[in-house]
Amino acid sequence: MKKLLFFTLLLTVGLAFCSCGKREGVYFFNFKPEIAEKYERLAEIYEEETGVPVRVVTAASGTYEQTLKSEIVKKDAPAIFQINGPVGYAAWKDYCMDLSQSELYRHLTDKTLAISDGAGVYGIPYVVEGYGIIYNEEITDKYFALSNKGTTYQSMDEIRSFAALKALVEDMTAHKSELGIEGVFASTSLKSGEDWRFQTHLANVPLYYEFLDKGVDLKKPATYANVEFSYAEGYRNLFDLYLNNSVTDKKLLGSVQVADSMAEFALGRCAMVQNGNWAYSQVAEVTGNTVKADKVHFLPLYIGSAEEESQGLCTGTEGYFAINKNLSEEQKKQALDFLTWMFTSETGKAFVTEELDFIAPFDTFTDADKPKDPLSREISDWLEKEEVYNVPWIFTVFPGQNFKTDFGSALLQYAQGSKSFDEVKEIFVRRWKEESEKLS
C-alpha cells in the first residue's frame, strides 16, 4: 500500500509538471528598449489574471534584427515578435502566421494598415505614432518676449517653413545666454545604434517627397529599388541646423545617445529636440525635469519643400505584431490570447493607454481611451487637422539595417568633418541599391 501511494504521488507530480509544460507561457520578443520595463509589468498583470506567464525579452538598441535571427531558430523561439513593415515581412515571412481570421485583426479599424500578402495578413499594427521637432513653449515664449530679438515672430504658430525655422533658431542661438540655454537643439545622437532619429526618421521626409514626385507604389518594391536622394539638400539644411545650433560640439557626437539628448531637453539645457511621442516618458522621468506637461509641443520637420506651410508631422507605424507560425498550436493560441487581451480587455486597454501611451488602431478604443501624455495627445490632434497633410512613414521600406548603419556612419563622419555631404549622398544612393538587390 505504501509503494502504491508513493508511485501514485510520483504520477500526480509528473502530471502536474506535464500540465505546467503545456502552459509554459508566451515568449514575447520586444523591439522597443525604452518601454521594456512597462511590457514586463504588463506581463506580470496578465499572469495574475490568467495564470499564463509571459516572458519579455528585449534586444539592445540597434540590434533587434541581428538578435532575432539568433532567437528565432532556437528550440525555445519567440512566439510574438515585431516586423517593421513590408521590408520586415520580406525578411521574416517564413516565420509569420496568417492572422486574417484572428479576433485582433477583426478589431483593426483600418485594415489597409496591416501587412498583407494575397489573402493573408501577417503583421498587425499595434500603435499609431508620430514625430517631429519637440519644443519647450516656455523657452520659445521667453524668446518671443525679448525686446532685442532679431525676428518679427511672435509665436510658434508663425513657424510654418524651413526658412522661418532657420531664422528663429539662429536668432535664439544668438540670445541663448538670455534664454538660459546651452543650445537651441539637444545633441544629435550619432553613436552607432543611437542614430536612428537621423538615418531613419529624418531621412523619411526627403524620401517621401521623392516618392511622391515619382509616383512610387510602396507595395511594389521594384518601383523604389533605386533612389536618387533628390531632396538631399533639404535634408542637409535641417541636419546642419541641428549640428550648428546644438548643446554639443558636432565633433563629439559619436558618443552621444538618445537618452543624453532627451535629458538635455528635460533639464532645460535646450529648447528643441527631434523625437516622437514615445519620448515623453523619457523626459518626464529625468530627475530634475523642468519641462511642464502643458508646455511641450510638436513642430513638423521642414526641409524647404513646396507647400510645406501645410505639412504636418510624420505619422504612421513601424510596429507590427507577428506570431511565429512554426510553434505548436497551443503556443500560437497563447500568443494570440495575450495580444487580444492587451487590446480588448479593460485591464489591457487601460495599460495601453495610461502606461504605454499608445494611440491604438483598434475599434475597442474610444475617445475616452486616448493617451494622457501631452505628446501622444498632440499626435491625435495633428491627425485630426483638416488643413494639413501628415507625412506617412516611408522608412518602413528602407532596405534593411545594414543600409541604415552605413548611412548613419557617413552622417557621423560628415559631422566630424571627414566626409563631404556629396559623399554622404553617394553612400545613401549606392547602399540603397545594393541592399535592395539582396531583398529582390
SULRA-V360127 format. One record per residue. N is the residue number from 1. RES is the residue in one small letter. PHI is phi in whole degrees, 0 to 359 (none if undefined). Layout:
{{N:RES:PHI} {N:RES:PHI}}
This chain:
{{1:m:none} {2:k:297} {3:k:296} {4:l:297} {5:l:298} {6:f:297} {7:f:289} {8:t:297} {9:l:297} {10:l:299} {11:l:296} {12:t:297} {13:v:297} {14:g:298} {15:l:297} {16:a:297} {17:f:295} {18:c:299} {19:s:298} {20:c:297} {21:g:299} {22:k:294} {23:r:248} {24:e:293} {25:g:102} {26:v:248} {27:y:260} {28:f:252} {29:f:265} {30:n:269} {31:f:270} {32:k:252} {33:p:298} {34:e:292} {35:i:238} {36:a:301} {37:e:296} {38:k:291} {39:y:298} {40:e:295} {41:r:294} {42:l:298} {43:a:298} {44:e:296} {45:i:297} {46:y:296} {47:e:295} {48:e:298} {49:e:280} {50:t:244} {51:g:83} {52:v:263} {53:p:285} {54:v:235} {55:r:261} {56:v:261} {57:v:240} {58:t:240} {59:a:284} {60:a:295} {61:s:306} {62:g:81} {63:t:239} {64:y:301} {65:e:300} {66:q:298} {67:t:290} {68:l:298} {69:k:301} {70:s:279} {71:e:286} {72:i:291} {73:v:263} {74:k:285} {75:k:299} {76:d:264} {77:a:273} {78:p:301} {79:a:270} {80:i:243} {81:f:219} {82:q:236} {83:i:242} {84:n:254} {85:g:102} {86:p:303} {87:v:293} {88:g:298} {89:y:295} {90:a:301} {91:a:284} {92:w:240} {93:k:297} {94:d:290} {95:y:244} {96:c:269} {97:m:281} {98:d:287} {99:l:253} {100:s:296} {101:q:259} {102:s:279} {103:e:296} {104:l:299} {105:y:295} {106:r:298} {107:h:275} {108:l:295} {109:t:291} {110:d:239} {111:k:295} {112:t:290} {113:l:287} {114:a:288} {115:i:273} {116:s:241} {117:d:212} {118:g:66} {119:a:272} {120:g:269} {121:v:238} {122:y:239} {123:g:211} {124:i:247} {125:p:293} {126:y:242} {127:v:200} {128:v:258} {129:e:231} {130:g:205} {131:y:211} {132:g:182} {133:i:262} {134:i:275} {135:y:229} {136:n:265} {137:e:297} {138:e:300} {139:i:284} {140:t:293} {141:d:296} {142:k:298} {143:y:295} {144:f:299} {145:a:276} {146:l:295} {147:s:280} {148:n:248} {149:k:293} {150:g:264} {151:t:238} {152:t:259} {153:y:293} {154:q:246} {155:s:200} {156:m:291} {157:d:298} {158:e:274} {159:i:270} {160:r:235} {161:s:201} {162:f:295} {163:a:300} {164:a:293} {165:l:297} {166:k:298} {167:a:298} {168:l:297} {169:v:297} {170:e:293} {171:d:283} {172:m:296} {173:t:299} {174:a:297} {175:h:247} {176:k:297} {177:s:294} {178:e:291} {179:l:274} {180:g:73} {181:i:238} {182:e:266} {183:g:187} {184:v:288} {185:f:257} {186:a:294} {187:s:299} {188:t:279} {189:s:287} {190:l:242} {191:k:297} {192:s:305} {193:g:90} {194:e:245} {195:d:260} {196:w:297} {197:r:295} {198:f:245} {199:q:280} {200:t:235} {201:h:294} {202:l:292} {203:a:294} {204:n:302} {205:v:291} {206:p:299} {207:l:291} {208:y:301} {209:y:291} {210:e:295} {211:f:295} {212:l:296} {213:d:300} {214:k:270} {215:g:66} {216:v:293} {217:d:258} {218:l:296} {219:k:271} {220:k:236} {221:p:305} {222:a:298} {223:t:281} {224:y:228} {225:a:294} {226:n:232} {227:v:231} {228:e:253} {229:f:52} {230:s:291} {231:y:255} {232:a:299} {233:e:295} {234:g:295} {235:y:301} {236:r:300} {237:n:300} {238:l:287} {239:f:299} {240:d:297} {241:l:298} {242:y:298} {243:l:297} {244:n:273} {245:n:227} {246:s:248} {247:v:294} {248:t:246} {249:d:303} {250:k:296} {251:k:285} {252:l:253} {253:l:281} {254:g:292} {255:s:249} {256:v:273} {257:q:256} {258:v:301} {259:a:300} {260:d:297} {261:s:297} {262:m:292} {263:a:293} {264:e:300} {265:f:292} {266:a:299} {267:l:272} {268:g:76} {269:r:282} {270:c:213} {271:a:256} {272:m:218} {273:v:203} {274:q:277} {275:n:186} {276:g:245} {277:n:297} {278:w:296} {279:a:277} {280:y:298} {281:s:297} {282:q:297} {283:v:290} {284:a:296} {285:e:271} {286:v:289} {287:t:296} {288:g:89} {289:n:309} {290:t:249} {291:v:276} {292:k:279} {293:a:301} {294:d:273} {295:k:244} {296:v:253} {297:h:219} {298:f:248} {299:l:230} {300:p:294} {301:l:272} {302:y:276} {303:i:234} {304:g:86} {305:s:281} {306:a:294} {307:e:61} {308:e:288} {309:e:300} {310:s:257} {311:q:285} {312:g:253} {313:l:278} {314:c:274} {315:t:233} {316:g:162} {317:t:204} {318:e:241} {319:g:258} {320:y:234} {321:f:282} {322:a:232} {323:i:248} {324:n:290} {325:k:287} {326:n:271} {327:l:267} {328:s:290} {329:e:300} {330:e:295} {331:q:295} {332:k:294} {333:k:296} {334:q:299} {335:a:295} {336:l:294} {337:d:300} {338:f:297} {339:l:294} {340:t:296} {341:w:301} {342:m:301} {343:f:250} {344:t:234} {345:s:282} {346:e:296} {347:t:294} {348:g:297} {349:k:297} {350:a:298} {351:f:292} {352:v:302} {353:t:280} {354:e:270} {355:e:254} {356:l:279} {357:d:57} {358:f:278} {359:i:267} {360:a:274} {361:p:271} {362:f:237} {363:d:286} {364:t:281} {365:f:257} {366:t:248} {367:d:301} {368:a:292} {369:d:265} {370:k:297} {371:p:302} {372:k:268} {373:d:287} {374:p:296} {375:l:288} {376:s:293} {377:r:296} {378:e:296} {379:i:300} {380:s:302} {381:d:295} {382:w:295} {383:l:295} {384:e:267} {385:k:285} {386:e:280} {387:e:273} {388:v:235} {389:y:251} {390:n:274} {391:v:276} {392:p:290} {393:w:280} {394:i:277} {395:f:294} {396:t:292} {397:v:252} {398:f:301} {399:p:280} {400:g:93} {401:q:291} {402:n:299} {403:f:298} {404:k:297} {405:t:297} {406:d:292} {407:f:295} {408:g:297} {409:s:297} {410:a:294} {411:l:296} {412:l:297} {413:q:295} {414:y:295} {415:a:299} {416:q:277} {417:g:91} {418:s:263} {419:k:223} {420:s:276} {421:f:288} {422:d:300} {423:e:292} {424:v:298} {425:k:298} {426:e:298} {427:i:296} {428:f:303} {429:v:293} {430:r:293} {431:r:290} {432:w:301} {433:k:298} {434:e:298} {435:e:286} {436:s:295} {437:e:297} {438:k:292} {439:l:273} {440:s:281}}
